[in-house]
Amino acid sequence: MADDQARRHHGNRHGRSERARRAVLNAADDLLVEHGFAGLTMEKIAVRAGVAKQTIYRWWPSKVDVLLDALGDDLAEELTPPDHGDLRRDLREHLAAVAEFLTTAHAGAVLRALLGQAQHDPELAARLRAGHLLDQRARDRLPFERAVARGELAAGTDLDDAVERLIGPVHYRVLVTGDPVPRSFTDALVDRVTVQDG
């Protein structure tokens, strides 16, 4: 009997259907790109995802919570650096992925929108920094940490400074100047950082 019930239950331990959850998160990503942050509503998300609005409110208190949930999944999936055993190669691939994520991906649009909203919403800013941005910073450090473990970088290398010198210029171009971030730019940036740290 218990086995039969377990087989029929497709949600997670909170009773959510993972298929419906993904549909809501994907709908939020798409609608944000189409309508912007101000035009995104729980009603629109429900219609696009094909679920009841009440269902969404049981899982997420607000559209910000939906977007934060979507962002967490997307960052972990799309911006975990590769491990080829070579710092420069790993960083080149990772930084190109960061640039593409921020400039072309729907998930990148979610991050840009939340960063904008966070400028006048201290609670959101704190949640974003303490959660997703801190987690992403840890992922951004991974190539450097692996390089130290291999002996490719000195043990005393300031990894946080290296991450900032690598990631900061990409965010500056995307969020401040609006200049393009081509592969030639990110590759040259990696070369400068690795030469200074090597």
C-alpha positions in Angstrom: 0.0 0.0 0.0 2.7 2.4 0.9 4.7 1.4 -2.2 1.6 2.1 -4.4 1.2 5.5 -2.8 4.9 6.4 -3.3 4.6 5.4 -7.0 1.6 7.6 -7.5 3.2 10.6 -5.8 5.3 12.6 -8.3 5.9 15.8 -6.3 8.7 16.5 -3.9 8.5 16.1 -0.1 6.4 19.4 0.0 3.8 17.9 -2.3 4.7 20.1 -5.3 4.6 18.7 -8.7 8.1 19.1 -10.2 6.6 19.4 -13.7 4.3 22.2 -12.6 7.1 23.9 -10.7 9.3 23.9 -13.8 6.4 25.2 -15.9 5.9 28.1 -13.5 9.6 29.0 -13.4 10.0 28.8 -17.2 6.9 30.9 -17.6 8.3 33.6 -15.3 11.5 33.7 -17.2 9.8 34.1 -20.5 7.2 36.6 -19.4 9.8 38.8 -17.7 11.6 39.1 -21.1 8.3 39.8 -22.9 6.8 42.3 -20.4 9.5 43.5 -18.1 9.5 43.4 -14.3 6.6 45.8 -13.9 4.5 44.0 -16.4 5.0 40.5 -14.8 2.1 39.3 -12.7 1.2 36.1 -10.9 -1.9 36.0 -13.1 0.2 36.0 -16.3 2.5 33.4 -14.9 -0.4 31.1 -14.0 -1.9 31.4 -17.5 1.3 30.7 -19.3 2.3 27.8 -17.0 -1.2 26.3 -17.1 -1.7 26.2 -13.4 -4.1 27.8 -11.0 -3.1 31.1 -9.5 -3.9 29.8 -6.1 -1.4 27.0 -6.7 1.4 29.5 -7.4 0.6 31.5 -4.2 0.7 28.3 -2.1 4.3 27.8 -3.3 5.6 31.4 -3.7 4.3 34.5 -1.9 5.2 36.9 -4.7 6.5 37.2 -8.2 9.9 38.1 -6.7 10.0 34.7 -4.9 9.2 33.0 -8.2 12.0 34.8 -10.0 14.5 34.1 -7.2 13.6 30.4 -7.3 14.0 30.4 -11.1 17.3 32.3 -10.8 18.8 29.8 -8.3 18.2 26.9 -10.6 19.5 28.7 -13.7 22.7 30.0 -12.1 23.6 26.5 -10.8 22.8 24.9 -14.2 24.3 27.4 -16.5 27.2 29.0 -14.6 29.0 26.2 -12.9 32.6 26.4 -14.4 34.0 23.5 -16.3 36.9 21.5 -15.1 39.4 20.7 -17.9 42.4 20.7 -15.6 43.8 23.9 -17.0 43.0 27.3 -15.4 43.1 29.4 -18.5 40.9 27.1 -20.5 38.4 26.8 -17.6 38.2 30.5 -17.1 37.9 31.3 -20.8 34.9 29.0 -21.1 33.4 30.1 -17.9 33.7 33.9 -18.6 32.3 33.4 -22.0 29.3 31.6 -20.4 28.9 34.4 -17.9 28.8 37.0 -20.7 26.3 35.0 -22.8 24.1 34.4 -19.8 24.0 38.1 -18.9 23.4 39.3 -22.4 21.3 36.7 -24.2 19.7 34.2 -21.8 16.2 34.7 -20.4 17.7 33.7 -17.0 20.2 36.5 -17.4 17.3 38.9 -17.9 15.9 37.7 -14.6 19.2 38.5 -12.9 19.4 41.9 -14.4 15.8 42.7 -13.5 16.3 41.6 -9.9 19.5 43.6 -9.6 17.6 46.6 -10.8 14.7 46.1 -8.4 17.2 45.5 -5.6 18.5 49.1 -5.9 15.4 50.4 -4.2 14.3 47.2 -2.3 16.8 46.6 0.6 15.1 43.3 1.6 15.4 41.9 -1.9 19.0 43.1 -2.1 19.9 41.3 1.1 18.2 38.1 -0.1 19.8 38.3 -3.5 23.3 38.9 -2.0 23.1 36.4 0.8 21.7 33.7 -1.4 22.2 33.5 -5.1 25.1 36.0 -5.5 27.1 34.4 -2.7 26.5 31.0 -4.2 27.6 32.2 -7.6 30.7 33.8 -6.2 31.6 30.4 -4.7 31.1 28.8 -8.2 33.2 31.6 -9.8 36.0 30.7 -7.4 36.1 27.0 -8.3 38.6 27.2 -11.2 41.0 29.2 -9.1 40.6 26.8 -6.1 41.3 23.9 -8.4 44.3 25.6 -9.9 45.7 26.2 -6.4 45.2 22.5 -5.5 47.1 21.5 -8.7 49.9 23.9 -7.9 49.1 26.0 -11.0 48.6 29.0 -8.7 50.4 29.9 -5.5 48.7 28.9 -2.3 48.6 32.5 -1.1 46.7 33.8 -4.2 43.9 36.2 -3.3 41.1 34.3 -5.0 38.3 36.8 -4.2 40.4 39.5 -5.8 41.0 37.3 -8.8 37.3 36.7 -9.2 36.4 40.4 -9.0 39.0 41.3 -11.6 37.6 38.6 -13.9 33.8 38.9 -13.4 33.6 42.7 -12.5 34.4 44.0 -16.0 31.8 41.8 -17.6 29.1 43.0 -15.2 30.2 46.6 -15.7 29.8 46.3 -19.5 26.4 44.7 -19.2 24.9 46.8 -16.4 26.6 50.1 -16.8 28.1 50.9 -20.2 26.0 48.6 -22.4 29.1 47.8 -24.5 29.2 44.4 -26.1 31.0 41.5 -24.4 32.4 39.4 -27.2 34.6 36.4 -26.8 37.6 38.4 -27.8 37.0 40.7 -24.8 36.5 37.8 -22.3 39.5 35.8 -23.6 41.7 38.9 -23.3 40.5 39.5 -19.8 41.3 36.0 -18.7 44.7 36.2 -20.2 45.4 39.4 -18.2 44.2 38.0 -14.9 46.0 34.6 -15.3 49.3 36.3 -16.3 49.1 38.6 -13.2 48.2 35.7 -10.9 50.4 33.0 -12.4 
